[in-house]
């Protein structure tokens, strides 16, 4: 009798999976929900009567288990890369010329050469253009034909394990054919497979969800991507199942076969090692293979021969982008032939053989209602426009930066003006133009403040180039700075800087949490962070038991810190990471730095009167001395600093790095140079000794050639540092 039930269950599962594939992947109009759900109900009834026959890959187990307390971390078997971006026709032509040159021996640029030679520019080189879905990247791992895990991209090496939630997505097969070998109808069994795709929420489903959220007085999702990301991170799989997410697959990043015994990709660079028994020779074949394996794939891809065909595809797609059920933000262009992908390889963060051709940054017109001033940790005053709400890149924005008051004058922007604002990706929106003909005479000129808008203290004018630069800031013009170091805004920003990645790197202590803790009176200065307890945090609105525990754990881990990071964490004006490292190398002691005279400070390489005065002034303030004492008293340990090798051939040499390196990250390269006695500069000048060039070097390479500075390609640099 049990044998009969086993056979019945197997037949039901096979039929249900076939209907799932036809309904959710092929959109077969003859398959209905009723057919699918009727058979699933029958299967569930038999499994309830015979629970010993339930398996994890049964269709009834798509939603199973209790809600999780948290997501665990999962290490990726294959590094997860992101694409370099292109924004214009010129960018695409440059990319094609660059990779063609790399595949051509006769025109090879030795600084950026690939690892394999093809004699001349390959005649069979073509490209696959795919729709770039604006969703959430997902990595699916299968073992012996069954779904083992699903993980988010995370940092590229480690992601969140969201397997239970992804199992609810019907376009994701729980099992894949055991005997299908890519490129063949039968052959060796698939032992393991890693596939990648994009999780997305349909526009129609988003509308339904937002209607319900509005009824429940909950905040609405701004766009499908936010909704998909929010959904996949729900701790209860049942909620995920209700939202009917989909996953479109586009890559096989690893595959093993049971009778081959080795991978068909080299995981260190995610490049193909072709096996005669399982050949995926092109990107085109890979997409077709994913479809054969039961995944949902997008059918709007096209093989293009040249830049002209790529641009034609891009323009057509841009015109019909709003007709898709999912959101798209551009086209992904990949070299079609795997042998050329293998030859081109990867930079430190992206494949050379692919590029994302993004749609233009979204622009919109809106009206400036008011302008207010933000005060940063150094006291710098930044004007910010408050605008009528306007939708950009799928989100509603009401604020845009005006950078500084010189920029306000340059644009001649006024309160009441109709302006053009622009937003590209996650960059803060900015005002790029004033529509002067829309003025009616009621507009108000924006005046420079005479006092700090937060504390009312006196302000001073500084050249912006003298202030610590932040990514995205403009350096031209003059900054206004509040002279009151006790200004609330400055204190808040200093604590945010103190906890940031390149300082104490306290995970979970972001801007909102810092502001919350300051407003609640729990921290007044950075030293207070290290006496916080779980009991202090749990009663607060943003904290539960687990989140309070996690933050306290992060604070405890952050107590050990290197001397350069410790110095940098204080946010002393003119003292960036590089200056902090030079101080640590010269003095190798916190006490010696604190007690150093102006003359002694100026003996440090590249520290002039301005920086020395800033350091002496900061360490001379009693409150700052007390802050250091409290930090050490509260458990902070400044670890022994590893001194630079002053006898090395790099000693005293100035390096500028430009472009992306394949063998190591920029941070790793800079660290290596420092350890060998060298120093890092952000710009090329007459005192620069070497410019190290990676992929996509930019204008610094041109400047080096103009000044006659020695240029090192990555291979030569790696040899110099002993890698």
MOWO-V564750 format. One record per backbone hydrogen bond with DSSP energy under -1.0 kcal/mol. CO is the residue of the C=O (numbers start at 1). NH is the residue of the N-H. E is the energy in kcal/mol with one decimal. If there is no record, write none. Layout:
BEGIN
co: <CO;CO>
nh: <NH;NH>
e: <E;E>
END
This chain:
BEGIN
co: <1;2;3;4;5;6;7;8;9;10;11;12;13;14;15;16;17;18;19;20;21;21;22;28;32;33;34;35;36;37;38;39;40;41;42;43;44;45;46;50;51;55;58;59;72;74;84;86;88;89;90;91;92;93;94;95;96;97;98;99;101;105;109;118;126;127;128;129;130;131;132;133;136;138;139;140;141;141;142;143;145;146;149;150;151;153;156;157;158;159;160;162;163;165;166;169;174;178;181;189;191;192;193;194;194;195;196;196;197;198;199;200;202;203;204;205;206;207;208;209;210;211;212;213;214;223;224;225;226;227;228;231;235;236;237;238;240;241;246;248;251;254;255;256;256;257;257;264;266;266;266;271;275;281;282;283;284;285;286;287;288;289;290;291;296;302;304;306;307;308;309;310;311;312;313;314;315;316;320;321;325;327;329;330;331;332;333;334;336;337;338;339;340;341;343;345;349;350;353;355;356;356;357;362;364;366;367;368;370;372;374;376;379;380;382;383;384;385;386;386;390;392;395;397;398;400;401;402;404;405;406;407;408;408;414;415;417;418;419;420;420;421;422;423;424;429;430;433;434;435;436;444;452;457;458;460;462;463;464;470;477;479;480;481;484;487;488;489;490;491;492;493;494;495;497;498;499;500;500;506;510;511;512;513;514;515;516;517;517;518;525;526;527;528;529;533;534;537;540;544;545;546;547;548;549;550;551;552;553;554;556;559;561;562;563;564;565;567;568;572;576;577;578;579;580;581;582;583;584;589;590;591;597;598;601;604;608;609;610;611;612;613;614;615;616;618;621;622;623;624;625;626;627;628;629;630;631;632;637;644;645;648;650;653;654;654;655;656;658;660;665;666;667;668;669;670;671;672;673;674;675;677;679;685;690;691;692;695;699;700;701;702;703;704;710;712;713;714;715;716;717;718>
nh: <5;6;7;8;9;10;11;12;13;14;15;16;17;18;19;20;21;22;23;24;25;26;28;31;36;37;38;39;40;41;42;43;44;45;46;47;48;49;50;53;54;58;61;62;161;159;356;358;92;93;94;95;96;97;98;99;100;101;102;103;104;108;112;120;336;304;334;302;332;133;329;135;199;197;151;195;148;149;193;146;176;143;141;162;139;156;80;76;155;74;152;166;167;168;169;172;147;190;184;258;144;256;142;253;254;140;250;251;138;248;136;246;206;207;208;209;210;211;212;213;214;215;216;218;217;227;228;229;230;231;232;234;68;240;241;242;243;244;200;198;196;194;264;191;192;260;261;273;269;270;271;266;278;338;286;287;288;289;290;291;292;293;295;294;249;129;127;310;311;312;313;314;315;316;317;318;319;320;323;324;203;134;359;132;357;130;355;128;283;341;342;343;344;345;115;352;82;347;335;333;86;358;331;423;421;419;388;416;386;384;382;379;482;376;374;402;372;400;369;370;397;395;392;390;387;385;431;404;408;409;410;411;412;413;417;444;368;435;366;432;433;364;430;362;427;401;422;420;436;438;439;415;456;452;483;481;479;466;467;473;464;462;381;460;487;491;492;493;494;495;496;497;498;499;500;504;506;503;505;509;514;515;516;517;518;519;520;522;523;521;528;529;530;531;532;537;538;540;543;548;549;550;551;552;553;554;555;556;557;558;559;637;639;566;567;568;569;570;571;575;580;581;582;583;584;585;586;587;588;593;594;595;601;602;604;607;612;613;614;615;616;617;618;619;620;621;625;626;627;628;629;630;631;632;633;634;636;635;561;646;648;651;653;679;689;690;681;692;694;695;669;670;671;672;673;674;675;676;678;677;645;652;655;688;656;712;658;660;703;704;705;706;707;709;691;693;717;718;719;720;721;723>
e: <-1.8;-2.4;-2.3;-2.5;-3.0;-2.4;-2.3;-2.6;-2.8;-2.2;-2.3;-3.1;-2.6;-1.9;-2.5;-2.8;-2.4;-2.3;-2.8;-3.1;-1.4;-2.2;-3.4;-1.4;-1.7;-3.4;-2.3;-1.6;-1.9;-2.2;-1.8;-2.4;-2.6;-1.9;-1.7;-2.4;-2.1;-1.5;-1.7;-2.2;-1.6;-1.7;-2.3;-1.0;-3.2;-2.7;-2.9;-2.3;-1.6;-2.4;-2.7;-2.1;-2.5;-2.6;-2.4;-2.6;-2.3;-2.2;-2.0;-1.4;-1.3;-1.1;-1.7;-2.5;-2.6;-3.5;-2.3;-1.9;-2.8;-1.0;-2.0;-1.5;-3.1;-2.1;-2.2;-2.6;-3.2;-1.7;-2.2;-2.1;-2.3;-2.5;-2.7;-2.1;-2.6;-1.9;-2.5;-2.8;-1.8;-2.7;-1.8;-2.3;-2.1;-1.2;-1.8;-1.8;-2.6;-1.5;-2.8;-2.4;-3.7;-2.6;-3.4;-2.0;-1.3;-3.3;-2.5;-1.5;-2.7;-2.3;-2.4;-2.4;-2.2;-2.0;-1.9;-2.6;-2.6;-1.8;-1.8;-2.5;-2.3;-1.8;-1.8;-3.4;-1.4;-2.0;-2.8;-2.7;-2.6;-2.3;-2.6;-2.1;-2.5;-1.2;-2.5;-1.6;-1.1;-1.1;-2.9;-2.5;-2.7;-2.8;-1.5;-1.7;-1.1;-1.8;-1.9;-2.8;-1.3;-1.2;-1.6;-3.7;-1.3;-2.7;-1.6;-2.0;-1.8;-2.4;-2.2;-1.6;-2.0;-2.0;-2.3;-1.4;-3.0;-3.1;-2.9;-1.9;-2.7;-1.9;-2.2;-2.5;-2.6;-2.1;-2.4;-2.3;-1.6;-1.3;-1.8;-1.0;-1.8;-2.9;-2.0;-2.5;-3.4;-2.9;-2.1;-2.9;-2.4;-1.8;-2.6;-1.5;-2.4;-2.5;-1.4;-2.4;-1.8;-3.2;-2.7;-2.9;-3.0;-1.1;-2.2;-2.0;-2.9;-2.9;-2.2;-2.1;-3.2;-3.2;-2.7;-1.4;-2.6;-2.3;-2.9;-2.1;-2.3;-1.7;-2.6;-1.8;-3.1;-2.3;-3.3;-1.9;-3.4;-3.1;-1.2;-2.5;-1.5;-1.7;-2.3;-2.5;-1.3;-1.5;-2.1;-2.3;-2.5;-2.8;-2.1;-2.8;-1.2;-2.0;-2.0;-1.1;-1.8;-2.1;-2.2;-2.7;-1.4;-1.8;-1.7;-2.3;-2.0;-2.9;-2.4;-3.1;-3.7;-1.9;-1.9;-2.4;-1.7;-3.1;-3.2;-2.9;-1.6;-2.5;-2.5;-2.4;-2.5;-1.8;-2.0;-2.5;-2.6;-1.7;-1.2;-2.1;-1.9;-1.4;-2.7;-1.8;-2.6;-2.5;-2.3;-2.7;-2.5;-2.6;-1.7;-2.1;-1.1;-1.2;-1.3;-1.3;-1.1;-1.5;-1.2;-1.3;-2.3;-2.0;-1.4;-2.4;-2.1;-2.5;-2.0;-2.2;-2.0;-2.2;-2.4;-2.1;-2.0;-1.6;-1.1;-3.0;-2.5;-2.3;-2.4;-2.5;-2.2;-1.1;-1.8;-2.3;-2.1;-2.0;-2.1;-2.3;-2.1;-2.4;-2.1;-2.7;-1.7;-1.6;-2.5;-2.3;-2.5;-2.0;-1.4;-2.1;-2.5;-2.7;-1.9;-2.5;-2.8;-2.5;-2.2;-2.8;-1.1;-1.3;-1.9;-2.5;-1.9;-2.0;-2.0;-2.6;-2.4;-2.1;-2.4;-2.3;-2.3;-1.2;-2.6;-1.2;-1.3;-1.6;-2.7;-2.5;-1.9;-2.0;-2.7;-2.7;-2.5;-3.6;-2.3;-2.5;-2.4;-2.2;-2.2;-2.3;-2.4;-1.5;-2.7;-1.8;-2.1;-2.0;-2.8;-1.5;-2.0;-2.8;-2.5;-2.6;-2.3;-2.2;-2.2;-2.2;-2.0;-2.5;-2.4;-3.1;-2.3;-2.8;-1.8;-2.2;-2.0;-3.2>
END
